[in-house]
Amino acid sequence: MTDLAHVIDQSKPSIARVYDYLLGGKDNFAVDRAIGDHFKNNLPGSVAIAVTNRQALIRAVRDMAQDGVRQFIDLGSGLPTADNVHQVAHRYAPDAKVVYIDNDPIVLAHGRALLATDSDTTVFQADLRDPRTIREHREVVDMIDFDQPVAVIFSAVLHHLNDDEDPAAVVHYWSEQLSPGSLLYISHFRSGENRETAVAEEKLQSTFGRGRWRTDKEIEALFGDLDILEPGITPCASWRPDLMPTDETAPHRALTVWEQLIITGLARKA
């Protein structure tokens, strides 16, 4: 962290570093912790959004690898944590190739340090809103064979694109690049039309100038004409959970209001 201090603007919070703090990481500054503490202290329970999102991503990568996918592109990957995409993928498919992309320079620096000895995984800095440049980047061209199935991951990132930045067009671009059998994963802030949604959205907009909670219908539309797989688009906390009641009549745990405000889905290209 110290070596990066001269190249990182510590006066402005970073979305990636706030997430890192909420997930218990140490790659953040006081300005990031102040935003994180607002969620922790003033919106008790809201950290479940970050935690359940991460847990769902781990399950999704596991399932995608077990489904035979050996190439992953993680767009807006954020800072390295435990159980990164490449670590989960390699657990089930040691030959999997993973490309991470983020616009935060600290993600690039820490990612390169983490991956220094991993020839099947790479990371580079780019803007999610410019998918063509990412697609044509040397790292992607060298690592990913688009004639074979690819998993494209948008984990908790599309809600940071405002409507005028056309997140649906970004997703559509990538779905057009994919060969049949490829998979596309999205998790996204879900509008609950309640106080929690309103105050959380206002805080992100006032801090970063972005952060758009969308309805179930709007999130489903992001997948375009891809085939959404079971169990459909559901809260991250209940998406393909590892532990299900053995008795179908047994009650499922009721989700908290915060757990209901981040949902996810996985789709396949036919």
N, C-alpha and C positions, 0 to 999 in steps of 0.2 A: 504493500500500500504506500509506504513512504516514497519509494522510487517513482511512483506515479504522481506524486503531489504537484510536481511542477508542470504537468501536462493536463491535469484534470481541474476544471473550474469547481472549487469546493464551495463557492458561494451560491450555487444553484442546485436544487435537488434533482436527482435522476430517477426515472421510473424504475430502471433496473436495480439501482442501489436501494430504493425504498422496498422493493420486493425482497431483495436480499436480506434486509434488516427484519422484515416481517417473518421471514422463514428461518430466522436465527443465525444468519450469516454475519460475517465480520468485515465484509468489503463495502463499507459505507462510511459516510461522513456525518458530522453533527447536523447538517442541514437536512440530510435524508432521514436521520433518526427523529428529527422534530416532526416530520410529516408522519412517519410510522407511529410515533407516540400519540399523535392526534387520533389515529384509528384505534390504537390499543386502549387509550384512556377515555376518549370522548365517545367512541362508538364501540363499546365492549362487545366482543364476539365477532367483530368484523374481520379479524385475522383469519377466521375460518375460510374466507374467500381465497386467500393465498394458499393456505394449507391444503384444502380439498382440491383446489386446482392442480397443485403439484402432484398429489396422490393419484388423481385421475390420469395425468400425463404418464406417470410411471406405468400404470396398468395398460394404457393405450400402446405405449412403445412395446411392452411385453407382448401384447396381443398381435401387434403388427409384425413383430419379428417371428412369432410363432406361426403367423399366417404365411410366412415365406418371403416377406419383403426384406431386402438386404441393402437398401439405400434410403437414407433419411436426410431431409432438408428441414432444419429447424429455424424458422423465420422469426426474428425477435426473441432470440434464445435466452437473453438475460444472463446474469452472472452464474458461474459454475456453483453447484451445490452438491450435496450427496445425491447419488442416483441420477446423474445427468443422462441425457438421451443416449449417448454413446456407451455409457457404462451399462445401462439397462439392455440396450440392443445387443451388446457383446456378450451379455450373460446368456442369451438365448441363441445368438448367431455371431460367433466370434469373427466371422468374415464381413460383418456389416460395415458399411461406409457411412459416415455422418458428416454433414456440412452444417456448421452453425453460422448464422448471420445476425448481427445486431448493429445498431447505430451508435452505441455508447463506447467510447475509446477504452474505458476501463474493462469492459467485457472482452474486447480484443486482447488487451494485455494479459489479463488473467487466464483467458482461454488458451492463448499461445503457451503460457507457462505450464498449464495443466496438460496440454496435448503435445508437449515437446518430443515425447518418445512414441507417439501414436501416429503411425503413417496412414491409418485408415480413417482418421478424423481431422478436420480442419476448421478454422474459424476466420472470418474476415468481417470488416466493417462496411456496411452499406445501408441504404435507405429502403425500408420495406415498400415505400410508395413507388419505387422505381424497379419493378420486377424484371424488366427486360435486361437492365444492366446487371442485376444479380444472376440471371440465367446465363448471360454471356461472360460472366467473370471467369477468369482462368481456373480458379479453385473448383468451381462447379463443373466446368467443361472437362477438367482433368479427372474429377472424382465420380461424377454421376453419369450413368448411361440411361438416357431417357427412353431407349427402346425396351428397357426392362422396367418392372414395377418399381415405383418410387413412393415413399411416404413423405408427404409435405405436412409440416406441423405449424399451426398458428395457435400457440398456447398463450392465452391471455394477452393477445397483442392487438387484434383487430379492433377492440373497443377503444384503443388509443388513437385510432384514425377517426376523425370527424366525418360527418356525412359528405362534406364537399371534397374530401380526399378519396371518396369512392372505394371503400374496402371491398365491395362486391366485385369491382373490376379487377382488383388485385388478385382475389381468389380465382376469378374466371381465367385470368392469364395463366396461372399455374395449372389449373385443371385442363386447359388446352394443351399444355406441354406434356401431360402425362400419358403414358401408354395404358392400355386396358390392364386391369388388375391392380393398378396403383391405388393408394389410399390417401385421404385428406382428413386431417384432424383439426377441429376448431374448438376452443373453449372461449367463452365470452361473458362479460358482465350482462346479467339479465335484469331487465326492468321489473321491479315488483310493484310499481305504482304505489309506493309507500314512503314513509318518512326516511327509512334507511337508505333507499335508493336515492332520494333527493339530496340528502346531506352528503352522502359519499360522492355522488356525481358533482355536486357543487365544489367540494374540496379538491377533487382532481382538476376540474376546469379552472378553478382559481389559482391552482399551483402550477399546472403544466399547460394550460390552455387547450387541454384535450381530455377525453375520458367520456365515452358515450355509452350509457346503458341502453340496450335495445330489447325489444319484445321478442317473444318466442318466434313469432312470424317473421320478423326481420332477420333473426339469426338463422332460421331455417333457410331463408332466401339466399343467404351467403353461399350455401352449398350448390346453388344452381341446379343443374339436372343430374348431379351425381346421386348415386343410390345410397341413402343413409342406412347404415347397418343397425341391427338391434343393439341396445334397447331404444333406439331413436335418440332424440335430443332431450337430455335429462340433466338435472343438477349433478355437478361433478361428484358430490358425496354419494350419490346413488347410481352412478354410471358403472356398470359391470363390477360391483363390489365383490371382493374376494370371499367374504363371509355372508352367506344368505341363510335365512331360517330354513332348517330341514323340513319343518312342517309348513306347508303352504298356507295354513290358517293362522300361523303365528304372526303377530303384528310386527310391522317394520318400524324401526325407530323414526319418530317424527323429526324431520329436518328443522334446524333453527332457521330463522328468517334470513340470516346471513348466508347459510349454506344454500339457500334457494336462489341467491343472487349471482351465482356463477354456474353456467350450464355448459354442456359439452356434447359433441357428436362426432362420429367417425363415418366417413362415406367412401365408397369404392367407385372407381371409374369402370364402367362396363366395357 
